[in-house]
Amino acid sequence: MIFELIERRRAIFPAQYNEEPIDRATIEKILEAANWAPTHKKTEPWRFKVLLGERKKELGVFLSKKYQEVDPKPKQIKIKKLQENPVRSAAVIAICMQRDPNESLPEWEELAATAMAVQNMWLCCTELGIGCYWSSPALIKYMDEFFNLNEGEKCLGFFYMGHYDEKIPESARRPISEKVEWL
């Protein structure tokens, strides 16, 4: 049931992934689910760049070098994490948003539509037993140096994916009654 699936959704980090690959057909199925997200004025702003194999390693090298370049006091642990997270993942998907060239709606609506596409991906991964995590490091503003981004396209983060072995703990939320006002 959809309610149970939503409650099971968790951020599962690259350090938790095992080495089992994710086949291309499964990734395509997950991306197809993203394509069915709601989109105002049918702009369909989500764009994805799938990194596999050596491209994952190249991303890690780029991120770690860029971090050392822009941070006056880089931390070794962060350098290592930036290098290792892509490599530990079975796949990394760059989450991008293509701004409507006519700007026929506010940018926040296209960002929201892209986030809904990612939520569809996340729920599919949960259903398939694939761990995933959306990371939005400050370094995403430099991704035009790594990817060929179209005019008006921006990178919003990385969707790390991988199989995992450990049991994921349950999560808790404060009651919805604390967040709703009935008028």
Backbone as a ProteinNet text record, in pm:
[ID]
protein_1_A
[PRIMARY]
MIFELIERRRAIFPAQYNEEPIDRATIEKILEAANWAPTHKKTEPWRFKVLLGERKKELGVFLSKKYQEVDPKPKQIKIKKLQENPVRSAAVIAICMQRDPNESLPEWEELAATAMAVQNMWLCCTELGIGCYWSSPALIKYMDEFFNLNEGEKCLGFFYMGHYDEKIPESARRPISEKVEWL
[TERTIARY]
84.6	0	88.9	45	124.7	161	71.3	99.9	216.3	219.7	330.6	461.2	456.7	575.5	632.8	546.5	590.3	655.5	597.5	654.7	788.3	812.3	938.3	1052.2	1020.1	1122.4	1224.9	1352.5	1462.4	1578.4	1659.9	1788.5	1884.6	1937.5	2035.7	2161.2	2269	2387.9	2487	2571.4	2668.1	2755.3	2788.2	2869.1	2797.5	2665.4	2586.2	2568.6	2608.5	2584.8	2683	2633.9	2723.2	2766.3	2832.5	2887.8	2795.5	2673.8	2580.1	2539.7	2553.5	2517.1	2365.1	2325.7	2185.6	2182.5	2100.8	2101	2033.3	2072.5	2024.2	1871.4	1810.2	1663.8	1595.7	1652.3	1594.7	1609.1	1724.8	1745.7	1649.1	1631.9	1537.8	1395	1357.3	1223.2	1204.1	1305.7	1300.4	1290.4	1366.8	1361.2	1226.9	1168.2	1035.4	931.9	945	853	871	995.3	1021.4	948.6	943.4	884.2	734.4	672.3	528.4	496.2	592.9	568.3	475.2	403	319.3	406.5	355.8	429.3	331.6	341.6	254.9	290.2	190.4	205.9	287.8	298.5	365.9	507.1	579.9	717.9	813.9	776.7	859.6	1006.8	1037.6	1170.4	1280.9	1246.9	1349.2	1439.5	1567.3	1668.4	1761.1	1807.2	1892.5	2013.8	2125.1	2249	2296.3	2294.4	2325.9	2475.1	2540.7	2683.1	2703.8	2776.2	2810.4	2960.6	3015.4	3154.3	3253.1	3342.7	3449.7	3398	3280.9	3226.3	3196.8	3161.2	3139	3269.5	3377.1	3508.6	3549.9	3528.3	3561.8	3484.3	3357.7	3278.9	3341.8	3378.8	3441.3	3570.5	3651.8	3777.3	3746.6	3650.9	3613.8	3565.5	3472.7	3416.9	3524.1	3612.4	3714.9	3815.5	3853.4	3946.3	3881.7	3756.4	3686.6	3670.3	3639.7	3627.2	3758.7	3869.4	3999.7	4035.3	3985.6	4011.3	3933.7	3808.7	3723	3718.1	3758.1	3754.6	3895.5	3909.3	4043.8	4099.5	4013.3	4057.4	3987.8	4022.6	3954	3984.2	3882.4	3895.2	3918	4017.2	4052.8	3935.5	3856	3743.2	3641	3621	3526.7	3584	3713.3	3777.6	3755.7	3780.1	3765.2	3619.9	3525.8	3383.8	3340.2	3385.3	3350.6	3405.4	3522.8	3581.9	3511.9	3480	3430.5	3281.2	3198	3053.2	3011.9	3062.1	3022	3069.7	3191.2	3247.7	3174.1	3131.8	3059.2	2919.2	2868.6	2732.4	2729.5	2620	2601.3	2574.6	2509.2	2481.1	2467.1	2504.7	2483.1	2404.8	2296.6	2216.5	2223.6	2276.8	2275.4	2132.5	2079.6	1943.5	1955.5	1896.7	1904.4	1763.5	1755	1628.1	1651.1	1568.4	1575	1468.3	1511	1418.5	1346.1	1215.1	1135.1	1190.4	1233.2	1293.9	1200.7	1070.1	973.9	944.3	998.3	971.1	822	743.9	598	541.6	627.6	585.5	704.4	679.1	788.9	887.3	1013.9	1116.6	1087.5	1031	1006.2	912.4	822.3	730.8	806.1	906	985.3	1078.2	1128.6	1207.6	1120.6	997.8	906.4	871.9	849.2	818.2	936.1	1057.5	1176.1	1188.9	1161.5	1165.6	1061.1	945.4	843.2	889	960.6	1015.2	1114.1	1195.5	1291.6	1217.9	1110.5	1032.4	977.8	933	887.9	1001	1121.9	1238.2	1265.5	1260.6	1291.4	1191.9	1064.7	963.8	983.1	1018.7	1045.8	1165.2	1270.5	1387.4	1348.8	1266.7	1220.9	1147.8	1058	980.9	1072.1	1178.7	1269.6	1382.9	1386.3	1492	1627.3	1625.3	1747.5	1761.5	1878.6	1903.4	1932.7	1894.2	1921.4	1927.9	1986.1	2010.2	2027.4	1957.5	1971.5	2067.2	2180.4	2281.1	2287	2287.3	2297.7	2413.4	2535.2	2649.4	2659.8	2725.6	2744.7	2816.6	2890.4	2968	2882.2	2751.9	2667.8	2669.3	2700.8	2703.8	2818.4	2911.2	3023.5	3004.6	2888.8	2873.5	2872.1	2858.2	2870.2	3013.5	3108.1	3246.5	3266.5	3171.8	3181.8	3087.1	2965.9	2864.1	2846.9	2796.5	2752.2	2607.1	2586.6	2451.6	2399.4	2272.7	2210.1	2186.4	2162.1	2128.8	2000.5	2002.4	1886.4	1877.9	1973.3	1975	2069.3	2026.5	2113.4	2108.6	2219.3	2228.2	2177.5	2088.8	2030.7	2089.5	2168.2	2226.8	2248.7	2279.4	2310	2221.8	2170.9	2088.8	2176.3	2232.3	2318.1	2229.3	2265	2184.9	2273.8	2225	2297.7	2218.6	2250.3	2190.6	2258.2	2189.4	2242.1	2199	2272.1	2245.2	2179.7	2216.2	2171.5	2024.4	1967.1	1827.6	1823.9	1735.6	1723.3	1625.1	1666.8	1578.7	1453.4	1351.3	1228.7	1253.6	1172	1183.5	1056	1064.9	947	924.8	805.4	769.2	682.8	692.9	600.1	459.4	357	220.6	184.7	112.9	68.6	-19.3	-87.2	-174.4	-96.4	34.4	117.6	151.1	119.1	158.8	40.9	-80	-199.9	-289.3	-341.3	-440.4	-569.9	-675.5	-807.1	-882.4	-927.2	-995	-1139.9
-118.3	0	124.3	227.5	348.9	414.6	411.9	475.7	406.6	275.2	200.4	226.6	235.6	264.7	401.7	500.4	635.6	633.5	559.5	552	478.4	388	312.3	387.7	490.8	564.8	625.2	603.9	651.7	697.1	784.2	816.3	704.2	637.5	531.9	577.4	591	660.1	566.3	621.1	539.4	450.5	494.3	411.5	281.7	276.9	158.2	63.8	105.9	25.5	-90.4	-200.6	-312.3	-299.1	-397	-387	-440.7	-480.2	-534.1	-425.1	-450.9	-348.9	-334.1	-225.6	-202.9	-203.5	-290.9	-301	-179.8	-154.5	-38.3	-36.4	-151.4	-157.5	-108.9	-141.8	-96.5	55	107.4	252.8	322.7	267.8	326.4	325.7	217.9	208.6	316.3	336.1	438.5	577.6	601.6	731.1	752.4	645.3	657.3	700.5	649.6	693.2	842.7	889.3	1032	1115	1062.6	1136	1159.9	1091.2	1106.4	1199.9	1277.3	1374.4	1484.8	1547.1	1661.2	1774.4	1845.5	1956.4	2062.7	2180.7	2292.3	2338.5	2360.7	2402.1	2302.4	2181.4	2071.5	2107.6	2180.6	2215.7	2098.1	1999.5	1881	1921.2	1997.4	2056.9	1962.2	1842.7	1751.5	1702	1697.3	1641.9	1556.4	1445.7	1354.1	1314.1	1301.6	1255.7	1135.8	1018.4	893.8	865.4	848.8	818.4	675.1	599.6	461.4	443.6	335.5	299.8	411.1	436.9	535.4	676.8	708.4	844.6	875.2	775	797.2	839.6	768.8	801.6	942.6	977.8	1111.3	1218.8	1190.7	1285.8	1304.9	1196.5	1206.4	1285.8	1264.5	1339.2	1487.5	1516.2	1655.6	1724.6	1660.3	1721.4	1745.8	1648.8	1664.7	1773.8	1779.7	1885	2023	2032.9	2161.6	2208.7	2117.1	2150	2206.9	2142.7	2190.1	2325.9	2348.9	2475.1	2591.4	2566.4	2677.2	2694.8	2594.3	2604.8	2635.8	2746.6	2782.6	2684.9	2610.4	2513.1	2378.9	2311.5	2184.2	2078.5	2000	1892.9	1760.6	1684.6	1558.5	1461	1458.1	1364.5	1397.5	1527.6	1566.7	1537.1	1558.2	1525.4	1377.9	1294.1	1148.9	1111.5	1172.7	1142.9	1183.8	1300.4	1346.3	1251.7	1194.8	1100.3	965.3	919.4	783.1	764.5	862.5	843.7	801.4	867.3	821	679	645.5	514.3	403.4	430.8	331.1	304.4	395.4	384.8	298.5	226.2	148.9	243.4	354.7	457.5	590.8	695.7	831.7	903.4	966.2	1041.7	1188.7	1270.4	1414.8	1462.2	1531.7	1586	1728.6	1753.8	1887	1939.1	2070.2	2135.8	2227.4	2211.3	2295.3	2402.3	2523.5	2636.4	2655.5	2676.9	2706.3	2833.4	2825.9	2944.1	3065.1	3040.8	3150.8	3204	3135.7	3171.5	3193.7	3099	3109.2	3079.3	3038.5	3015.7	3043.3	3064.4	3093.5	2976.4	3008.8	2905.3	2804.8	2851.1	2760.2	2647.1	2672.9	2567.1	2459.1	2499.2	2400.6	2324.4	2392.6	2324.3	2222.8	2263.1	2172.3	2051.7	2074.1	1962.6	1865.9	1919.9	1834.8	1755.7	1820.7	1749.7	1638.7	1661.7	1556.1	1439.7	1469.7	1362.9	1278.7	1346.2	1274.5	1192.3	1245.7	1168.5	1041.4	1050.7	929.8	828.4	876.3	787.4	723.2	804	756.3	648.5	670.8	570.8	442.4	453.5	333.3	257.6	330	264.3	191.9	254.5	191.9	62.1	66.7	-51.7	-163.3	-124.9	-223.2	-267	-211.7	-247.9	-188	-75	-4.5	116.6	131.4	247.2	368.8	486.2	608.1	726.9	832.5	952.8	1070.5	1180.1	1303.3	1394	1420.6	1508.8	1636.9	1750.6	1879.8	1960.1	1919.5	1993.3	2132.6	2223.8	2359.2	2356.8	2250.5	2239.7	2224.7	2203.7	2185.7	2310	2425.1	2546.3	2544.9	2451.6	2438.8	2325.2	2261.9	2142.3	2170	2296.5	2328.7	2308.3	2292.4	2262.3	2111.5	2031.4	1885.2	1832	1886.5	1844.6	1952.2	1911.4	2007.6	2041.2	2150.8	2193	2288.7	2274.5	2364.6	2500.1	2600	2730.8	2717.4	2771.1	2763.4	2634.8	2542.6	2416.6	2430	2380.4	2382.9	2250.6	2217	2094	2122.8	2036.8	2052.8	1955	1858.9	1762.9	1629.1	1532.4	1397.4	1296.6	1202.4	1094	969.7	938	821	698.6	587.5	465.5	344	248.6	124.6	24.4	-102.4	-207	-204.8	-252.8	-251.7	-379.3	-414.3	-538	-514.5	-406.6	-386.9	-350.5	-379	-341.4	-192.4	-123	21.1	46.8	125.1	149.1	228.1	205.3	281.6	425.7	512.4	654.4	699.9	812.2	867.6	1010	1053	1191.1	1242.7	1373.2	1434.5	1422.8	1421.6	1405.2	1516.3	1478.9	1575.4	1682.1	1648.5	1746	1868.9	1854.2	1968.4	2059.8	2016.2	2088.8	2133.4	2111.8	2142.7	2235.7	2332.9	2421.9	2408	2367.1	2350.1	2481.4	2533.6	2664.8	2649.1
0	0	0	-66	-83.9	49.7	146.6	275.6	346.1	340.3	401.8	328.9	198.5	120	157	168.7	206.8	344.8	437.7	573.2	576.2	481.4	477.8	410	334.5	260.3	357.3	325.9	411.2	324.3	380.3	319.7	358.7	259	280.6	206.7	281.8	235.6	166.4	78.6	6.3	95.1	214.3	304.8	341.5	323	355.6	236.9	117.2	-1.8	-10.5	-67.3	-98.1	-244.5	-297.6	-433.2	-541.7	-506.6	-605.8	-706	-833.6	-933.6	-946.8	-1007.7	-1043.5	-1196.4	-1253.9	-1399.8	-1464.4	-1585.8	-1659.8	-1671	-1693.8	-1707.5	-1579.6	-1463.9	-1336.9	-1323.3	-1358.6	-1352.7	-1448.1	-1566	-1662.5	-1608.6	-1540.4	-1481.9	-1374.4	-1293.2	-1187.9	-1250.3	-1355.9	-1424.3	-1493.2	-1545.1	-1606.8	-1503.4	-1381.6	-1274.8	-1246.2	-1251.2	-1230.6	-1335.4	-1455.8	-1567.3	-1550.7	-1456.1	-1433.7	-1317.8	-1273.8	-1166.6	-1217	-1125.4	-1166	-1220.2	-1317.4	-1376.7	-1424.1	-1366.3	-1403	-1544.3	-1625.2	-1764.7	-1846.4	-1795.6	-1865.8	-1913.6	-1829.5	-1865.7	-1847.4	-1766.2	-1740.7	-1723.1	-1617.6	-1603	-1557	-1514	-1461.5	-1573.3	-1540.1	-1630.3	-1545.3	-1599.5	-1523.5	-1605.5	-1538.9	-1599.4	-1518.2	-1578.3	-1508.7	-1522.5	-1408.7	-1406.8	-1359.4	-1440.2	-1409.1	-1430	-1379.8	-1406.4	-1374.8	-1469.7	-1449.8	-1430.2	-1486.3	-1470.9	-1324.5	-1245.9	-1102.4	-1036	-1069.1	-1012.6	-1053.8	-1179.8	-1229.2	-1153.7	-1122.4	-1044	-906.6	-840.5	-708.9	-711.6	-813.1	-827.1	-848.7	-937.3	-962.6	-835.5	-764.2	-643.4	-537.6	-516.8	-413.4	-451.4	-578.3	-622.5	-614.2	-656.3	-652.6	-508.4	-418.9	-276.5	-223.2	-256.4	-210.1	-272.1	-391.1	-460.8	-398.9	-357.4	-311.8	-160.5	-84.6	61.9	112.9	184.9	233.6	336.7	403.3	503.8	480.3	371.3	342	448.4	478.8	577.7	503.7	551.3	486.8	482.9	589.1	593.5	484.5	458.1	353.5	214.8	196.1	68.9	38.4	137.9	121.7	89.9	160.5	139	-1.9	-46.5	-181.2	-287.9	-264.1	-359.2	-354.3	-234.7	-217.4	-242.9	-209.9	-225	-366	-470.1	-604.2	-635.1	-594.6	-624.7	-549.3	-427.8	-347.6	-401.2	-480.6	-532.8	-657.6	-674.4	-798	-914.4	-886.2	-986.6	-915	-984.5	-936.2	-1045.1	-1006.3	-1101.7	-1063.1	-1153.1	-1130.1	-1154.7	-1055.9	-1063.2	-1114.8	-1230.8	-1289.6	-1316.9	-1327.8	-1357.9	-1477.3	-1578.5	-1698.3	-1687.1	-1670.2	-1659.8	-1792.1	-1783.6	-1902.1	-1967.1	-2093.6	-2156.4	-2161.9	-2164.1	-2165.2	-2025.6	-1924.2	-1784.3	-1762.5	-1812.8	-1806.6	-1668	-1576.4	-1438.3	-1347.4	-1220	-1127.3	-1118.4	-1099.6	-1092	-980.7	-869.5	-757.7	-799.2	-892.2	-936.1	-1014.2	-1090.3	-1163.8	-1069.8	-968.4	-865.6	-791.8	-759.4	-689.2	-776.5	-904.5	-995.2	-1002.7	-1008.3	-1012.4	-882.9	-770.1	-641.3	-636.6	-696.4	-700.4	-787.8	-894.7	-978.7	-898.1	-817.3	-733.1	-627.4	-571.9	-474.7	-539.8	-665	-735	-745.1	-778	-786.7	-651.4	-546.5	-411.9	-369.1	-397.5	-360.8	-440.9	-567.2	-648.1	-592.6	-556.2	-497.2	-369.1	-288	-163.8	-194.5	-290.3	-328	-380	-450	-510.8	-416.4	-295.8	-201.6	-236.4	-305.1	-341.9	-250	-191	-107.1	-193.7	-144.3	-219.3	-125.2	-178.1	-98.2	-192.8	-167.6	-244.8	-169.9	-228.3	-171	-253	-186.1	-254.3	-196.1	-225.7	-170.8	-233	-163.2	-215.5	-349.6	-376.4	-500	-625.1	-610.8	-729.9	-818.4	-760.5	-842.2	-943.9	-930.7	-1023.8	-1124.7	-1124.1	-1207	-1356.8	-1394.6	-1536.5	-1586.3	-1493.3	-1529.6	-1551.8	-1507.2	-1520.5	-1628.1	-1629.3	-1725.5	-1832.3	-1946	-2046.9	-2014.9	-1945.1	-1909.6	-2016.2	-2049	-2144.7	-2079.5	-2161.2	-2107	-2024.2	-1904.6	-1815.9	-1735.1	-1754.7	-1680	-1561.8	-1447.2	-1329.9	-1257.3	-1195.8	-1117.5	-977	-928.1	-794.7	-694.2	-740.6	-648.4	-714.8	-630	-677.2	-606	-681.5	-628.9	-629.5	-513.5	-498.8	-481	-546	-540.4	-519.9	-440.9	-423.9	-342.6	-361	-278.2	-141.3	-41.7	95	165.7	271	344.3	479.5	544.5	682.6	691.7	805.9	831.7	862.7	797.4	816.4	929.9	1028.6	1143.5	1105.1	1183.4	1162.6	1201.4	1150	1180.1	1249.4	1312.7	1380.2	1332.2	1337.5	1306.1	1419.3	1439.9	1534.4	1474.2	1555.4	1502.1	1403.2	1301.4	1201.2	1264.9	1373.5	1440.4	1487.8	1508.3	1549.1	1431.8	1310.9	1190.9	1104.8	1155.8	1078.1	1159.5	1089.5	1150	1071.1	1139.9	1075.6	1085.4	973.6	972.1	935
[MASK]
+++++++++++++++++++++++++++++++++++++++++++++++++++++++++++++++++++++++++++++++++++++++++++++++++++++++++++++++++++++++++++++++++++++++++++++++++++++++++++++++++++++++++++++++++++++++

